[in-house]
C-alpha cells in the first residue's frame, strides 16, 4: 500500500485513493456530514476520489468482510447504499465495473489536469461550486481546488436541510 504521505511528496496524480493507510484521517469528515448518514451505524472511510466523494464501510467491526460499502458524495449531494455491495466483492466487482455511482469516473479530473497542468495534494479535492442537484454541471469550470476538510465543514450547513427534507 502507498501512504498519502508518499503521495504528498509528489502530489496525487490519480483521481482515486482506495485502501490507503492514511485514509483514517478522513473519518473526521463524517462528523460534519453525519446528517447524511443513517443513525446507529459505525462508518470508516476506505477510499476517496478527486471530487471529494468518500467510499465508506458500514459496521466493519461487526460484519467484517460482509460489511456494506457506501458512498457519500458532495457532488449531488447524496448518500448511496446498495446492500449487495460489500467489502468482499468491492474490489473485484463494484469498483472495476464502475457500479458505485460514478466513484471511479476520472473524466473531469483528467481534463482538469490537462488544462491546468496541476495535480491535487492529499488534502485537496476538486470541489463543485454549484452542486448538480442545484443545476450545476459536471464541467471543469464548475470546480475549484479546495481543502477537503474545509470543504466538508463549509458545505455541511448548506446541504443538511436537503437531507432533512427527504
C-alpha positions in Angstrom: 0.0 0.0 0.0 1.1 3.5 -0.7 0.5 6.0 2.0 -0.8 9.5 1.4 2.4 10.8 2.9 4.3 9.4 -0.1 1.6 10.9 -2.4 2.1 14.2 -0.7 5.7 14.3 -1.8 4.8 14.0 -5.5 1.2 15.2 -5.3 -1.7 13.0 -6.3 -1.7 12.2 -9.9 -4.6 9.9 -9.7 -8.3 10.7 -9.2 -8.9 7.8 -6.8 -7.4 6.6 -3.5 -8.8 3.3 -2.1 -7.5 1.3 0.9 -4.6 3.6 1.6 -3.0 3.5 5.1 -3.7 7.1 5.9 -7.4 7.2 5.0 -8.4 7.1 8.7 -7.6 10.9 8.7 -10.7 11.4 6.5 -13.0 9.8 9.1 -13.4 13.3 10.7 -15.3 14.4 7.6 -18.1 12.1 8.6 -18.7 14.1 11.8 -19.5 17.2 9.7 -21.8 15.3 7.4 -23.5 13.0 10.0 -26.9 14.3 8.8 -26.5 12.3 5.6 -25.7 9.0 7.3 -28.2 6.6 8.7 -28.2 6.6 12.5 -26.9 3.7 14.6 -24.1 2.6 12.2 -20.3 2.9 12.5 -18.5 4.2 9.4 -14.9 4.1 8.2 -13.5 5.9 5.1 -11.8 3.3 2.9 -11.5 5.5 -0.2 -12.0 8.9 -1.8 -11.9 10.4 -5.2 -10.8 13.7 -6.7 -14.2 15.3 -6.2 -14.4 14.6 -2.5 -16.6 11.5 -2.6 -15.9 9.1 0.2 -16.2 5.4 0.0 -17.3 4.0 3.4 -17.5 0.8 5.2 -20.6 0.4 7.4 -20.2 -1.6 10.6 -16.9 -3.2 9.7 -16.2 -4.2 13.4 -19.4 -6.2 13.5 -19.7 -7.5 9.9 -16.0 -8.0 8.8 -15.7 -8.8 5.1 -19.5 -8.7 4.7 -19.6 -5.1 5.8 -21.6 -2.9 3.3 -19.7 -0.4 1.1 -21.4 3.0 0.9 -20.7 6.3 -0.8 -21.1 9.8 0.5 -20.7 12.4 -2.3 -20.9 16.2 -2.2 -21.5 16.3 -6.0 -25.2 15.8 -5.9 -25.0 15.7 -2.7 -26.0 12.1 -2.0 -25.6 9.0 0.2 -25.5 5.8 -1.9 -26.3 2.5 -0.4 -26.7 -0.9 -2.1 -26.9 -3.9 0.2 -25.2 -6.2 -2.2 -22.1 -4.0 -2.4 -19.9 -5.5 0.4 -16.2 -5.3 1.1 -15.7 -8.9 -0.1 -16.8 -8.0 -3.7 -16.0 -4.3 -3.8 -12.5 -4.7 -5.4 -13.4 -7.4 -7.9 -16.9 -6.4 -8.9 -18.2 -3.0 -7.8 -15.2 -0.7 -8.4 -13.8 -2.2 -11.6 -17.2 -2.2 -13.3 -18.0 1.4 -12.2 -21.1 0.3 -10.3 -20.6 2.7 -7.4 -22.4 5.8 -8.5 -19.5 7.4 -10.6 -16.9 6.9 -7.9 -14.3 5.8 -10.3 -15.0 8.3 -13.0 -11.9 10.4 -13.6 -13.0 12.1 -16.8 -13.3 15.6 -15.3 -10.1 15.2 -13.2 -8.2 14.1 -16.3 -9.5 17.1 -18.2 -8.7 19.5 -15.4 -5.1 18.1 -15.1 -4.6 18.6 -18.9 -5.9 22.2 -18.8 -4.2 23.3 -15.6 -1.1 21.2 -15.5 -1.7 20.8 -11.8 -2.4 17.9 -9.5 -4.1 17.6 -6.2 -2.5 17.2 -2.8 -3.9 14.5 -0.5 -5.8 17.1 1.5 -7.3 18.8 -1.6 -10.3 18.0 -3.8 -11.9 19.4 -6.9 -14.9 20.9 -5.2 -18.0 21.6 -7.1 -19.1 25.2 -7.0 -22.8 24.7 -7.9 -24.0 21.1 -7.0 -25.6 19.1 -9.7 -28.8 18.9 -7.6 -29.0 22.7 -7.8 -28.4 22.9 -11.5 -24.6 22.8 -11.6 -22.8 20.9 -14.4 -20.1 18.3 -14.4 -17.6 20.6 -16.3 -14.2 21.9 -15.2 -15.3 25.5 -14.9 -17.8 24.4 -12.2 -15.0 23.1 -10.0 -12.3 24.6 -7.9 -9.4 23.3 -5.7 -10.4 23.3 -2.0 -9.0 21.8 1.1 -11.3 18.7 1.6 -11.6 19.2 5.3 -12.7 22.9 4.9 -15.0 21.9 2.1 -16.9 19.4 4.1 -17.2 21.7 7.0 -18.3 24.7 5.0 -20.9 22.8 2.9 -22.4 20.9 5.9 -24.7 23.8 6.8 -25.8 24.2 3.2 -26.5 20.6 2.5 -28.0 19.5 5.8 -31.5 20.9 5.0 -31.6 19.0 1.7 -31.2 15.7 3.6 -33.7 16.6 6.3 -36.4 17.2 3.7 -36.1 13.6 2.4 
